[in-house]
Amino acid sequence: MLGLLEAREKKVQEEVARLREEAERVRAALDAAESTLARLSEARDTVAEVPPGGSAPG
């Protein structure tokens, strides 16, 4: 009985480790996507400041 519990515990520990690694990859992908979204939003705001048919001051 103890052997079965230990085997099950080992499997769950491996699953936890795998899920943590996956969560790290997802977190990195989310960070990259959020950064891209922020840059696109800033670019949109900049373009919105340019008068129609005009050019940006400078």
C-alpha positions as CSV (number, residue, x, y, z in Angstrom):
1,M,0.0,0.0,0.0
2,L,2.8,2.4,0.9
3,G,4.5,1.7,-2.4
4,L,1.4,2.6,-4.3
5,L,1.1,5.9,-2.5
6,E,4.7,6.7,-3.1
7,A,4.4,5.8,-6.8
8,R,1.3,8.0,-7.1
9,E,3.1,10.8,-5.2
10,K,6.0,10.6,-7.6
11,K,3.7,10.8,-10.6
12,V,1.9,13.9,-9.2
13,Q,5.2,15.6,-8.4
14,E,6.3,15.1,-12.0
15,E,3.0,16.5,-13.2
16,V,3.4,19.5,-11.0
17,A,6.9,20.1,-12.3
18,R,5.6,19.8,-15.9
19,L,2.8,22.2,-15.3
20,R,5.1,24.7,-13.6
21,E,7.3,24.6,-16.7
22,E,4.3,25.1,-18.9
23,A,3.1,28.0,-16.8
24,E,6.5,29.6,-17.2
25,R,6.3,29.3,-20.9
26,V,2.7,30.7,-21.0
27,R,3.8,33.6,-18.7
28,A,6.7,34.5,-21.1
29,A,4.3,34.3,-24.1
30,L,1.8,36.5,-22.2
31,D,4.5,39.0,-21.3
32,A,5.6,39.2,-24.9
33,A,2.0,39.6,-26.2
34,E,1.3,42.3,-23.6
35,S,4.4,44.2,-24.6
36,T,3.4,44.0,-28.3
37,L,-0.1,45.2,-27.4
38,A,1.3,48.2,-25.5
39,R,3.6,49.2,-28.4
40,L,0.7,48.9,-30.8
41,S,-1.5,51.0,-28.6
42,E,1.2,53.7,-28.3
43,A,1.6,53.6,-32.1
44,R,-2.2,54.0,-32.6
45,D,-2.2,56.9,-30.2
46,T,0.7,58.6,-32.0
47,V,-1.0,58.1,-35.4
48,A,-4.3,59.5,-33.9
49,E,-2.4,62.7,-33.0
50,V,-1.6,63.4,-36.7
51,P,-4.2,65.7,-38.3
52,P,-6.0,64.1,-41.2
53,G,-4.1,65.0,-44.4
54,G,-1.4,66.7,-42.4
55,S,1.9,65.8,-40.9
56,A,3.1,65.6,-37.3
57,P,4.7,68.7,-35.9
58,G,8.4,68.5,-35.9
